[in-house]
Amino acid sequence: MRRLIVFFFLATLTAASALGEQPDLKGPKLEIESYRLPNGLKVALHRDASVPRVVVCVAYHVGSKNERAGRTGFAHFFEHMMFRGTKNVANYDIPLQETGAQSNAFTTEDMTVYFETVSSEYLERALYLEAERLAFLPSALDQAKFDTEREVVKNERRQDVDNVPYGLVEETLLARVFPKGHPYSWPVIGSMKDLSAASLDDLRSFFAEFYHPANATLCLVGDFDPARAKDLIARYFGPLSAGPRPSSVHAQPVAARSTHAELADEVKLPRIHWSWPTVADDHPDSPALDMLATVLAGGETSRLYKTLVRDLRLAKDVSADNDTKEVAGLFKLQATAAEGKTTADIESEFQKEIARLRSEPPSPAELARVLARLETGLYARLTRAIGRAIAISTGFAQKDDPEYYRKEFARYFKVTPADIQRVASRYLTDDKVTLLARPVKPGEAKTELAPVGPDPDTARKATVSTRPPAGGPDWSKLPGPTMPQGFQPPRYVRRSLSNGIDLWISTWKMLPLVQVSLTVPIGTGDDPQGKAGLAHLTARLLDQGTASRTATELAEAFEQLGTAVRVGAGRDDTAVGLRVLARNLEPTLTLLAEMLASPRFDPKDFDRERTQQLASLLQGPEDVGWLARRALPIVMYNPDHPYGKPAEGYLETVKRLTLNEVRAFYARGFGPKGATLIVTGDVDPDAVTRTLEQTLGRWRGGSSGPSPRPVAEVKPEPGVIYLVDKPGAVQSVISVGRHWVDRRDPRYMATLVGNYLLGEDFLSRLNKNLREDHGYTYGVRSAFDFRRSKSVWSVSTAVRADATAPALQEILKELDALAKARPITADEVDKARSAEARSYPEGFESPSGIASALSEIAEFGLPADYLETFLPNLERVSLTETQKSMTEVVAPADRFILVVGDRKTVEPELTKAGFKAIKVITYDGKPAGK
């Protein structure tokens, strides 16, 4: 992605209900109309009128496997360049901004997919923009745009690969599993060397070969008139010339080979990887391999999790994945050693479990749990329009079938336990790639990799040229909107269960899925003095068994129903979230009630989860982002304030925590008093209320209710920059934060608009400056974080290390200019209001989105008609209000500034740039020595 690379993997799998009820063996049926234009463009239309928004998705059948020698990363780099404008549209994002668009793209080994979600009245504009850049992009490419965007992509690589723990593992594995020159032997992001060598001529050639209607698929999902949509598609895409279909990429079957490699990295815990080549995604063995991965190490009920993490406690984590693509696949098994444990012991258990699977198949119960879990995952991915658009367009592009996701779904019902045993024997052989990612030794440098890529001897050369459109519309005229459609936010009912739980219900009928969210008003801010990390540990233990079920038995019971469970402690509350198919809601709620009323709190589970929490604290300092997230609250509050204490605690406090303290914390804060329960999805309010009364309504327990939060006492020191040292970091994280007001403050709407134009939108002042103009960063964002007591506003970005000082200067310059030299304009306010208003309905397209909106109302005590009055209140926000409120937000005297990076590089540059008052601290806020 230009904002984030996503290797989009649609888990198109299904399941049989544990209750004996059979689902549709072909998967959820979506009403799809598909056809082709004479120039080869594939078109798929799926109408959903639930909200007045429409997704326009264009999938090009080209990915990193189509790259040539010396040009790895080019497919992804070109994805970025598609947003840089043409002769008719100087900047692709500007005409989308007022539409309330959510616009992005992603690149995989096989595909490049672009999408934007716009307000329905702007459908024509979105179609025009996609067709126009397909027609005219090459003519507008220039060296300045090329150079700036290349720096953005390099920052993306630094952020996602070079500056993260274990970041080089993927490309190390690819280069060893696949032979030199294989189309999957290099990573999608490519190498710094190849990015530096890329030229404008390469870009134009790549466009000519792959970006044309005969290699593209257009999909619309949302609220649109099909007849009008077809006319618009014909008008804008019909005149575009068809290009030659790119030649197919083939690869010889890859034989497993026995190789061992080590990767020295700035990590605390070693991680072992086993990998084997497998098959393409349409091979008959592909679904069995997917299910084998889940049986081995897919979640808490998997074999290796139970052995390595629960029982022997050799590993902090373990996972398996069968990553199948168009021409080959890769099976990966990995585990991170627990502190003091060896990867040799982990490998021994790997071998034992694989040998067991070779000799005997998994049980029917294991298979049922895998299928149930994967079925729920499929439905969840299809709840949002963008998920449906990507599933439809990629299936049509790659397999010539817009309903391919249903065929994938049906394939998994045919897998038997014997099939899983067979593929384990066939593919998970003793010949494998073994990679050990280990901590660097004293005085040792991190491993550096030699770039790999296509074989020059087999490189193809493009012989096509760009093709201007043959007539068509007046491309110089940007289409305007049609008449806007009305929007009514979803209705909800509010009730109380007999035990006092505050119940909120909203019905959503698109798919048979239900989202359940329960919050109790006790969180990490309620940790007693000297007990930091207690709330986090209590949340970790809450789903680890009940009085009558062990942790494994409870996990198996939930997975038998396909229920995904999440428990997490926030600053002010602890949340339990469930996602389940509607047919399995009642037994899921029964399990939830049992879990809440009688958590097991077993000493063995306590010891294991505390050890896991300590391991996370040990690993955290490896990540520059973790350091910044931990240090900023301590700087802005103090270590004893509820909002200053680190959520995971300190090594010394977590080591001292006891099981009795967990039990006491649970007894103090976990009960129906003050609890909020939100249910959204395929439910009938009356029926689900009765079910809840018979399950959660019987829950009893003490709760002291919400605890007050003291006012933050820490005040910023003028001109001070706090610096946390991360030796060797190739990027620095810059954070600028300040205390702000309560969520119900009357300035909320004005600051919503003002923050959008300052740092929330892709075209915001901050992002345009640091990313688009200077190429310092992959992205920068400002945001409000509201709490029970007031809130925090902050700016955050990761920049290349040598740009730390100038990037910080530019951030502060933008904040100061907003208040004085470059105040907010009426045009900016109009655009921000329009964008916020037109994107507002999108938040209600899925059960999770509706639940999030209701949760905000419940948490902050907003008016009952908040959803209905949001848009009228937004429309009333004035330029004067916005300017006044944002001037207060960015006031220099209230800023805290934190930089996390390589002190040797960063501190001299900051001093040279005029930042004299630098306080070097540890990530726990204590003064650091030289």
VOPAVEX-735816 format. One record per residue (C-alpha): residue in one letter; x, y, z. Coordinates in steps of 0.1 Angstrom, whole numbers, plus 5000, padded with zeros to 4 digits. Example, Ala and Ser with C-alpha at 12.3 -4.5 7.8 and 13.67 -1.06 7.14 Angstrom:
// VOPAVEX-735816
A512349555078;S513749895071;
END
This chain:
// VOPAVEX-735816
M500050005000;R501150364996;R500250385033;L500750025043;I501649705023;V498949455029;F499249095018;F495549045015;F494648685022;L490948605020;A490348315044;T487648165022;L486847865043;T483747715059;A482547505088;A479847275101;S478047395132;A478847225164;L475147195169;G474646995138;E473147265117;Q474747275082;P475747605066;D475547685029;L478247465014;K478847724987;G479348015011;P477348345013;K475548424981;L476148784970;E474048914941;I476748994915;E476349104879;S479449064857;Y480349134821;R483249254798;L483749554778;P485049514742;N488449634752;G488749344777;L487949524810;K486149284834;V483249444853;A481449314884;L478549494902;H477249414936;R474549644950;D474149704988;A471950004997;S472549995035;V474450315035;P474850585007;R478450494999;V480050294971;V483350124967;V485150154934;C487849884932;V490249824902;A492349514903;Y495349484880;H496649134874;V500249234881;G502449194912;S506049154922;K506348814904;N506149014871;E509249224879;R512549204860;A516149174870;G517349484889;R513849614894;T512449434925;G509849634944;F508749794911;A505149674912;H504649834946;F506550144937;F504350194907;E501250154929;H502550464947;M503050654915;M499450594904;F498450864930;R500851134918;G498551294893;T498151354855;K497851654831;N494151674839;V494251594876;A497251734893;N496751534925;Y494551234926;D493551284963;I492351644960;P489151574939;L488451274962;Q488751474994;E485351644993;T483651314985;G484651175019;A486750915002;Q488650645019;S491250574993;N494150334992;A495850044974;F497949734980;T500349514961;T500949144965;E503048894946;D500248844920;M497949154921;T497849534925;V494449664938;Y493250024940;F490050124958;E488150424971;T484950444990;V483050754981;S479650904988;S477250764963;E476551094946;Y480251104936;L480350764918;E480950934884;R483951124897;A485450804912;L485050624879;Y486350914859;L489450934881;E490250564878;A489850574840;E491650904836;R494750794853;L494750474834;A494650684802;F496950964810;L499450884838;P502550824816;S502351174801;A502451334836;L505351144851;D508251374860;Q511451334879;A510451544909;K507451334916;F509451014910;D512251114934;T509851224962;E507750914960;R510750684959;E511850834992;V508450765006;V508750394995;K512150375011;N510750505043;E508050245041;R510749975038;R512550125068;Q509350135089;D508049795080;V511349595074;D514549755085;N513449915117;V511449635133;P512449325151;Y512749015129;G512049245100;L514449065076;V513048715082;E510648715053;E513048795025;T515648565040;L513248275039;L512048355004;A515548364990;R516248025005;V513047834999;F512747934963;P515647894938;K517348204924;G515248374898;H511948214910;P509148474908;Y508548444946;S512148454957;W512148824965;P509849034987;V507149264974;I508749574990;G511949504970;S515449624979;M516949964985;K519449904957;D516749834931;L514650124943;S517550354939;A518250224904;A514750264891;S514150524863;L511250704847;D511650494815;D511250184837;L508050334850;R506550414816;S507450064803;F505849894833;F502650094828;A502450014791;E502849644797;F500449594826;Y498149884831;H495449864805;P491849734803;A492649384791;N494649334824;A492149504847;T489049424867;L486549684879;C484249614908;L481549834923;V480049754957;G477549974975;D474550194969;F474350284932;D471950244903;P473249954881;A471950094848;R473550434854;A476750274866;K476950064834;D476550384813;L479250564832;I481650264829;A481050254792;R481650624789;Y484850644808;F486450304803;G485050214769;P487350454749;L490550314765;S492550094742;A493049734751;G496649634756;P498149294749;R497549044777;P500849004796;S502448664792;S501748424821;V504448374846;H505348014851;A507647834875;Q508947484877;P507847294908;V510147364936;A511847074954;A512347104991;R515947145001;S517747115034;T519347455043;H520247615076;A520747985081;E521148235109;L520048595111;A521648815138;D519149085148;E518649345176;V516149115194;K516048975229;L514548635222;P515548385195;R512948275170;I513047955149;H511547915115;W510947605094;S509747645058;W508847425029;P507747494993;T504247384986;V501647424958;A499747694939;D496447814953;D494347614928;H496147284935;P493847014950;D496146994981;S495947364989;P492947355012;A494247055032;L497547245037;D495747545050;M493947335075;L497147145084;A498647485094;T495647555117;V495747215133;L499447255140;A499647605152;G496547805146;G495347945179;E495147835215;T493547495207;S496247395182;R498647115189;L501847315191;Y500347595211;K499147355237;T502547175238;L504947465235;V503147755252;R500647595276;D502247275288;L506047285284;R506347665282;L509247655259;A507847925236;K506348265240;D504348215208;V503947975179;S502248005145;A501947825112;D500747945078;N500347795043;D500848095020;T499547984986;K499748204956;E499248174918;V502347964909;A503647824942;G503147824979;L505147845011;F504447665044;K505847835074;L506147725110;Q507747955136;A508047995174;T509748255196;A511648095225;A510548185260;E513148355281;G515848105291;K514647835267;T516347705236;T515147675201;A516647325199;D513947215224;I511247385203;E512547215171;S512246875189;E508546945196;F508047055160;Q509446725148;K507446515172;E504146685162;I504846655125;A505746285129;R502546235148;L500446385120;R502246175094;S501345865114;E497745945124;P495246195111;P493746475132;S490546395151;P487146485138;A486746735167;E489946915156;L488746935121;A485347075132;R487047345153;V489247445124;L486247465100;A484047655124;R486747915131;L487447965094;E483748005085;T483248285110;G486448445096;L485048445061;Y481748605070;A483548865091;R485748965061;L482649015040;T480749245064;R482349555050;A481849665014;I485549685008;G486049325018;R483449214993;A484849434966;I488349284970;A487048924972;I484948974940;S487549164920;T490548944928;G488548624921;F487448774888;A490948894879;Q492848584888;K490348304882;D487948464858;D485148414882;P483548694904;E482148414927;Y485448234931;Y485348294968;R482348054970;K484247784951;E487147834976;F484547805004;A483247474991;R486647314987;Y487247295024;F484147085030;K485846815010;V488946795031;T489046485054;P491346405083;A493146155060;D493846445035;I495546645063;Q497646345072;R498546285036;V499746645029;A501746645062;S503646345050;R504046475014;Y505146835021;L506446865056;T509546655049;D512846635067;D514246855038;K513347205048;V514747555053;T515647625089;L516247985099;L517248095133;A516748465140;R518948525171;P520148815193;V523348975181;K526448895201;P528449165218;G530349355192;E528549185163;A526749375136;K523149285124;T523049055094;E522849245061;L521249065031;A522349064995;P519449164973;V517948884952;G515648904922;P514748774887;D517348604866;P518648844840;D518948564815;T515248504815;A514148864818;R511448974795;K511549304777;A508449514772;T507749594735;V504549784740;S504050164741;T501450374760;R498050414743;P496150744745;P492350704747;A490350694715;G488050984720;G485550964748;P484451234772;D486051574778;W488851454801;S489651804812;K486351834830;L485951694865;P482551544871;G480451694899;P478051514922;T474451414916;M471651484941;P472851354975;Q471051074990;G469551095025;F470950895053;Q469450765085;P471750615111;P470850275123;R468250245150;Y469050095184;V467249995215;R468550045250;R467449815278;S468649685312;L469049325323;S467749235357;N471249245372;G471849595360;I473849555328;D473249845304;L472149675272;W472349835237;I471049645206;S471149735169;T469949495141;W472049445109;K470849185085;M473349175056;L475048855068;P474248605096;L476948745120;V476748895154;Q479149125173;V479049125211;S481049375232;L480949385270;T482949655290;V483349685327;P484650015341;I488049895355;G491249915336;T494949975337;G494350315353;D493050135383;D496249945390;P497049995428;Q500250175437;G503249955430;K501049695411;A501449835375;G500449565350;L497749405373;A494749495351;H496549375320;L497449045337;T493848995350;A492449045315;R494948795301;L493648535326;L489948615322;D489448375293;Q491848105306;G489247855318;T486247855343;A485447665374;S484347365354;R486647395323;T490347425319;A491847695297;T492147455268;E488547315273;L487147665273;A489047765242;E487947445224;A484247515234;F484447855219;E486247745187;Q483747455183;L481147735178;G483447935155;T483448215181;A486348455181;V487048595216;R489148895226;V489849025261;G491749345266;A492349605294;G492249965284;R493050265306;D489450305319;D487849975312;T488249605303;A486549485272;V485349135262;G484549115225;L482948825206;R482248765169;V479948465161;L477648335135;A474048405144;R473048035146;N475647985174;L474948305195;E472948135223;P475547875233;T478248135229;L476548365254;T476148075278;L479948025276;L480548395281;A478348405312;E480248105326;M483548275319;L482648605336;A480948445366;S483548185375;P486948245360;R489347965368;F492348165379;D494447845380;P497947885395;K499547725364;D497747955340;F498648255362;D502348155361;R502248105324;E500448435315;R502648635339;T505748485322;Q504248585288;Q503648935300;L507248955312;A508448835279;S506549105261;L508149365284;L511549215276;Q510849225238;G509249565237;P512349785238;E513449615205;D510749825187;V511150205183;G507350245181;W506850055214;L509450285231;A507550595220;R504150465230;R505450375264;A507450695271;L505050965260;P502350905286;I505050895314;V506451225301;M502951385299;Y501751265333;N503951085358;P504650725366;D502050725394;H499150885375;P496450645362;Y497350755327;G501050755332;K501450395344;P502450165316;A499649925308;E501849615308;G503649735339;Y507349715348;L509449405349;E509849455387;T506149505394;V504949225372;K507448985388;R505949065422;L502249025413;T500448735429;L497348525420;N495548655451;E496049005438;V494448905405;R491548745423;A491049055445;F491249295414;Y488649085397;A486349075427;R486749455431;G485849555395;F484149275376;G480449265379;P477249385362;K477249715380;G478449985355;A478849725328;T477849795292;L476749535267;I476449615230;V474949355206;T474949435169;G474149215139;D471648955128;V469448955159;D465949035170;P466049275199;D463249095219;A464648745213;V468248835221;T467149025253;R465448705265;T468548505257;L470748745275;E468548745305;Q468948375308;T472648385304;L474448715313;G471448825333;R472348565359;W475848705364;R476448845399;G479449005413;G480849305430;S481949625412;S482849955427;G481950135395;P484150385377;S486950545397;P487650915394;R490851025376;P492951305391;V493851605370;A497251575353;E499751765373;V502751765349;K503252085329;P505452105298;E508852265302;P509352535275;G511652425248;V512452085263;I512851775240;Y512851435257;L515051185239;V514950815243;D518050635228;K517450345204;P520950255192;G521150175155;A517650285147;V517350375110;Q514150575118;S513150795146;V509750835161;I508651195168;S505651255191;V504251595200;G501451575226;R499351785249;H496551755274;W493151845261;V489551865273;D486651625279;R484851445251;R481651645258;D483351975256;P481452205232;R484552255211;Y484551885200;M482951945165;A485252235158;T488352035167;L487151745147;V487151965116;G490352135125;N492251825132;Y491151665099;L492751945079;L495851965101;G496851595105;E494151335100;D493551335063;F496151215037;L496051575023;S496451735057;R498952005062;L501351785082;N501251485058;K501651705027;N504651875042;L506551575057;R505551305031;E504551464999;D506851764998;H509951645017;G509851265016;Y510851245053;T508250985063;Y505850725051;G503050915069;V502251145098;R499051175118;S497451385145;A494651255166;F492651295198;D492551025224;F489551075247;R489550925282;R487250915313;S489051225324;K489851475297;S492051365267;V495251375248;W495951535214;S499151425197;V501151425165;S503151115156;T505451005128;A508350785120;V511050955099;R514450845085;A517150905112;D519051175093;A515851375088;T514851385125;A515751745132;P514351895100;A511251685103;L510651805139;Q511252165127;E508652125100;I506051975124;L506452275148;K506452515119;E503052375107;L501552395142;D502752755147;A501652865112;L498152735118;A497852965148;K499553275132;A501253285098;R498953055079;P495553045097;I492852805086;T490952915055;A487252895048;D487952655019;E489752415042;V486852415067;D484352355039;K486352065025;A486951915060;R483251945069;S482151785036;A484651505039;E483651425075;A479951445066;R480151225035;S482350965051;Y480050945083;P477650685069;E480450435062;G480950385100;F477550205100;E478049955073;S479149665095;P478249535130;S481649635143;G481249985131;I477750025146;A479049875179;S481950135179;A479450425175;L477150295203;S480150235225;E481250605222;I477750725232;A477650485262;E481250555274;F481050935273;G477350975282;L476551155249;P472951245241;A470550975230;D469951155197;Y473751195191;L473750985159;E470851185144;T472151525153;F475851465143;L475451585108;P473451895115;N475951985143;L478851935120;E477252155093;R477052445119;V480852445126;S482252785115;L485652905104;T485853125135;E485152835159;T487652605141;Q490452865141;K489852955178;S489752595190;M492752475170;T494752775181;E494252655216;V495152295206;V498452375190;A499552635217;P503352605221;A503352645258;D501252325262;R503452095241;F505451795252;I507951675226;L509451325225;V511951185201;V512950815201;G515950725179;D519650665177;R521150915201;K524550925183;T522851035151;V519951235164;E521251445194;P523951635175;E521551715147;L518851835171;T521452055188;K522652195155;A519152275145;G518652495176;F517052245200;K519252315230;A517252175259;I517451805253;K516751565282;V517851215276;I515550965294;T514950595295;Y511750455281;D510350445316;G510950825320;K514050815342;P517151025335;A519550845313;G523350855316;K525850915288;
END
